[in-house]
Amino acid sequence: MTPLVWFDANAGYLISQKYRREQSFSKALGLPARIVTNDRYRDWVETYPILKTRDLLIKGCWRDGDVILSASLQEPLKEAA
């Protein structure tokens, strides 16, 4: 079973006083590298092109007591073309 963890957008700053990329953050926590967020981080894409990676940022919501995700966390990441 793969753990599913939700974080606020500034969680990296809260645990290490700096921006944490998904690999660094997930490695520090021992989790697979996926980010569940509705933020597209458009203001960060030029600095961090990895944000263009398909299915890296997974949209999600809470509806009627269930978590709804836009992509499967079991599928491998697909690099941006």
Buried (B, 14 or more C-beta within 10 A) or exposed (E): EEEBEEBEEEBBEEEEEEEBBBEBBBEEBEBBBBBBBEEEBEEEEEEEEBBEBEBBBBEBEEEEEEEEEEBEEEEEBEEEE
